Amino acid sequence: MSQPASHFDQMPRYVRVRSAPDDTFVEFDFAIGFPDLFVELVLPRKAFAQFCEVNQVQHMDTQMCEALDADARKWRYGEGRDAD
C-alpha cells in the first residue's frame, strides 16, 4: 500500500557548490526547505551529479548565496557590521 508524499518530500532542495569546477571531489552545502540550514557534503563528481538528479535540487545562484552570506554575517558579527 502506497502512502501519499509527506510535506517533507515536497520541500525544495538546495545545493551550493563550494569547490572549484575542476576539483576531483565536489564540496557542497545541501539544504532541504530552508537554504540557510544546511549540511556540508563531499562527493565524487559522478555521485554528485546523481545526487542532484535524485533529489531534484535547485542550484543556488549568486544572488541567493550573497543574501545567505549577508544574513550569516549579521548573526556572526551583529547587525550593521561589515565583514571586511
ABEGO torsion letter per residue (X at the ends): XBBBBBAAAABBBBBBBABBAABABBBBBBBBGBAABBBBBBBBAAAAAAAAAAAGBBBBBAAAAAAAAAAAAAAAAEBGBBAX
